[in-house]
Amino acid sequence: MPNSAHLRLLKQGADLWNKERDSDPNTIPDLTWASLSKADLKGANLSRANLRGAFLKGAVLSKADLTDANLMGTNLNEGDLSGAILVRANLARANLIGTKLESANLSNTTPTEADLSNANLKGVDLRNTKNITLKQLSKAGTLAGANLDSNLLEQIKASHPHLLAET
């Protein structure tokens, strides 16, 4: 269950949410299992937030700060995380089907068993990700311009070069 005060404040929009976070930066938002389908959270400061199991299908989180956030098992299906910062985020078993992650920073994330089917990973930073596999990346819609560790890049070039093509 999410913290009801956190959820209520977040539903009022990113501007009010960010002002509150700025006034109390030590607060760790508890949004576990929150229902935020299609929410407009563009630019929200969700760093260190616990969003485990949250339902964010179709949510707009473009340019949001999700540094060190726990997104384990979160449904981000068809969401927009373009330009978002997800450094060191836990994305284990997250549903990212059809999610727009263009130019997002996913460096040092843990996307173990995350579903990246048809995800737009154009220009995404995936350096130093932990437990990401060729199988996961092969299901993406695009990896054009993605920043990948050299080993994964070579594997994709050899087996799925179409994913690296600019469209």
ZISUL-V224882 format. One record per pair of residues at least 4 apart in sequence whose C-alpha atoms are under 7 Angstrom apart, sorted by the first residue. I is the first residue (numbers start at 1). J is the second residue. If there is no record, write none. Layout:
# ZISUL-V224882
I|J + I|J
This chain:
# ZISUL-V224882
1|32 + 1|33 + 1|34 + 2|7 + 2|30 + 2|31 + 2|32 + 2|33 + 2|34 + 3|7 + 3|30 + 3|31 + 4|8 + 5|9 + 6|10 + 6|29 + 6|30 + 7|11 + 7|31 + 8|12 + 9|17 + 10|14 + 10|17 + 12|16 + 13|17 + 13|41 + 14|18 + 14|41 + 14|42 + 14|43 + 14|44 + 15|19 + 16|20 + 17|21 + 18|22 + 18|44 + 18|45 + 19|23 + 20|24 + 21|25 + 28|48 + 28|49 + 29|49 + 29|50 + 30|49 + 30|50 + 30|51 + 31|49 + 31|50 + 31|51 + 31|54 + 32|50 + 32|51 + 32|52 + 32|53 + 32|54 + 33|51 + 33|52 + 33|53 + 33|54 + 33|55 + 34|54 + 34|55 + 35|54 + 35|55 + 35|56 + 36|55 + 36|56 + 36|59 + 37|55 + 37|56 + 37|57 + 37|58 + 37|59 + 38|56 + 38|57 + 38|58 + 38|59 + 38|60 + 39|59 + 39|60 + 40|59 + 40|60 + 40|61 + 41|60 + 41|61 + 42|60 + 42|61 + 42|62 + 42|63 + 42|64 + 43|61 + 43|62 + 43|63 + 43|64 + 43|65 + 44|64 + 44|65 + 45|64 + 45|65 + 45|66 + 46|64 + 46|65 + 46|66 + 47|65 + 47|66 + 47|67 + 47|68 + 47|69 + 48|66 + 48|67 + 48|68 + 48|69 + 49|69 + 49|70 + 50|69 + 50|70 + 50|71 + 51|70 + 51|71 + 51|74 + 52|70 + 52|71 + 52|72 + 52|73 + 52|74 + 53|72 + 53|73 + 53|74 + 53|75 + 54|74 + 54|75 + 55|74 + 55|75 + 55|76 + 56|75 + 56|76 + 57|75 + 57|76 + 57|77 + 57|78 + 57|79 + 58|76 + 58|77 + 58|78 + 58|79 + 59|79 + 59|80 + 60|79 + 60|80 + 60|81 + 61|80 + 61|81 + 61|84 + 62|80 + 62|81 + 62|82 + 62|83 + 62|84 + 63|81 + 63|82 + 63|83 + 63|84 + 63|85 + 64|84 + 64|85 + 65|84 + 65|85 + 65|86 + 66|85 + 66|86 + 66|89 + 67|85 + 67|86 + 67|87 + 67|88 + 67|89 + 68|87 + 68|88 + 68|89 + 69|89 + 69|90 + 70|89 + 70|90 + 70|91 + 71|89 + 71|90 + 71|91 + 71|94 + 72|90 + 72|91 + 72|92 + 72|93 + 72|94 + 73|92 + 73|93 + 73|94 + 73|95 + 74|94 + 74|95 + 75|94 + 75|95 + 75|96 + 76|95 + 76|96 + 76|99 + 77|95 + 77|96 + 77|97 + 77|98 + 77|99 + 78|97 + 78|98 + 78|99 + 79|99 + 79|100 + 80|99 + 80|100 + 80|101 + 81|100 + 81|101 + 81|104 + 82|100 + 82|101 + 82|102 + 82|103 + 82|104 + 83|102 + 83|103 + 83|104 + 84|104 + 84|105 + 85|104 + 85|105 + 85|106 + 86|105 + 86|106 + 87|105 + 87|106 + 87|107 + 87|108 + 87|109 + 88|107 + 88|108 + 88|109 + 89|109 + 89|110 + 90|109 + 90|110 + 90|111 + 91|109 + 91|110 + 91|111 + 91|112 + 91|114 + 92|110 + 92|111 + 92|112 + 92|113 + 92|114 + 93|111 + 93|112 + 93|113 + 93|114 + 93|115 + 94|114 + 94|115 + 95|114 + 95|115 + 96|114 + 96|115 + 96|116 + 96|119 + 97|115 + 97|116 + 97|117 + 97|118 + 97|119 + 98|117 + 98|118 + 98|119 + 98|120 + 99|119 + 99|120 + 100|119 + 100|120 + 100|121 + 101|120 + 101|121 + 101|124 + 102|120 + 102|121 + 102|122 + 102|123 + 102|124 + 103|122 + 103|123 + 103|124 + 104|124 + 104|125 + 105|124 + 105|125 + 105|126 + 106|124 + 106|125 + 106|126 + 107|125 + 107|126 + 107|127 + 107|128 + 107|129 + 108|127 + 108|128 + 108|129 + 108|130 + 109|129 + 109|130 + 110|129 + 110|130 + 110|131 + 111|130 + 111|131 + 111|132 + 112|131 + 112|132 + 115|136 + 116|136 + 116|137 + 116|139 + 116|140 + 117|139 + 117|140 + 117|141 + 118|139 + 118|140 + 118|141 + 119|140 + 119|141 + 120|140 + 120|141 + 120|142 + 121|142 + 121|143 + 121|146 + 122|142 + 122|143 + 122|144 + 122|145 + 122|146 + 123|144 + 123|145 + 123|146 + 123|147 + 124|146 + 124|147 + 125|146 + 125|147 + 125|148 + 126|147 + 126|148 + 127|147 + 127|148 + 127|149 + 128|149 + 132|136 + 133|137 + 134|138 + 134|152 + 135|139 + 138|160 + 141|163 + 142|163 + 142|164 + 143|163 + 143|164 + 144|163 + 144|164 + 144|165 + 144|166 + 145|164 + 148|152 + 148|153 + 149|153 + 150|154 + 151|155 + 152|156 + 153|157 + 154|158 + 155|159 + 156|160 + 156|161 + 157|161 + 161|165
